[in-house]
């Protein structure tokens, strides 16, 4: 089964974004999957879409969390996407 597409939407000088990076990295490393970061600083469309919700985690294009990332919830979401229980 292919890995889900995990995107962390961030912006510069964002302390919540730093914490979100760490959280997403811990969860994905534990599951052995990758993720990518998409800054909004030079992307007007993303900046308007997410405005004050940044950081935002998208899984397969669906917003799953924002501001403070709940690692347990993210792991459950990713396990379901991977077809794993736990």
C-alpha positions as CSV (number, residue, x, y, z in Angstrom):
1,X,0.0,0.0,0.0
2,X,1.5,3.4,-0.9
3,X,2.3,5.9,1.9
4,X,0.0,8.8,2.5
5,X,1.0,12.2,1.3
6,X,1.8,14.2,4.4
7,X,2.3,17.9,4.1
8,X,3.1,20.4,6.9
9,X,2.1,23.9,6.0
10,X,4.3,26.4,7.7
11,X,5.5,30.0,7.7
12,X,8.7,31.8,8.6
13,X,9.3,32.9,12.2
14,X,6.6,30.6,13.6
15,X,7.3,29.0,17.0
16,X,4.3,26.7,16.5
17,X,5.7,25.6,13.2
18,X,8.9,24.5,14.9
19,X,7.0,22.4,17.4
20,X,4.8,21.0,14.6
21,X,7.9,20.0,12.5
22,X,9.2,18.0,15.5
23,X,5.9,16.3,16.1
24,X,5.3,15.3,12.5
25,X,8.9,14.1,12.3
26,X,8.6,11.9,15.4
27,X,5.3,10.3,14.3
28,X,6.4,9.7,10.7
29,X,9.8,8.3,11.7
30,X,8.1,5.9,14.1
31,X,5.9,4.7,11.2
32,X,8.8,4.6,8.7
33,X,7.2,7.1,6.2
34,X,8.2,10.5,4.8
35,X,6.6,13.9,4.8
36,X,7.2,17.3,3.3
37,X,7.0,20.9,4.3
38,X,5.3,23.6,2.3
39,X,5.9,27.2,3.4
40,X,3.2,29.7,2.7
41,X,5.6,32.7,2.6
42,X,5.8,32.9,-1.2
43,X,2.5,31.2,-1.9
44,X,-0.5,33.6,-1.8
45,X,-3.1,30.9,-2.4
46,X,-1.9,28.8,0.5
47,X,-1.5,31.8,2.8
48,X,-5.1,32.9,2.1
49,X,-6.5,29.4,2.4
50,X,-4.9,28.7,5.8
51,X,-4.5,32.2,7.1
52,X,-4.4,32.0,10.9
53,X,-4.5,28.2,11.2
54,X,-0.8,27.7,10.4
55,X,0.9,25.3,11.1
56,X,-1.5,22.8,9.3
57,X,-1.0,19.1,8.7
58,X,-2.6,17.7,5.5
59,X,-2.9,13.9,4.9
60,X,-3.7,13.1,1.3
61,X,-4.9,16.7,0.8
62,X,-7.3,16.7,3.9
63,X,-6.6,19.0,6.8
64,X,-6.1,16.8,9.9
65,X,-4.7,19.2,12.5
66,X,-3.5,22.8,13.0
67,X,-1.7,25.0,15.5
68,X,-0.6,22.3,18.1
69,X,-0.2,18.9,16.4
70,X,-1.7,16.1,18.4
71,X,0.8,13.3,17.9
72,X,-1.5,10.5,19.0
73,X,-4.3,11.6,16.7
74,X,-1.8,12.0,13.8
75,X,-0.4,8.6,14.4
76,X,-3.9,7.0,14.4
77,X,-4.8,8.9,11.2
78,X,-1.6,7.7,9.5
79,X,-2.0,4.1,10.7
80,X,-5.5,4.0,9.2
81,X,-4.2,5.5,5.9
82,X,-1.5,2.8,5.9
83,X,-4.0,0.0,6.7
84,X,-2.3,-0.7,10.1
85,X,-4.0,-1.1,13.4
86,X,-2.8,0.3,16.7
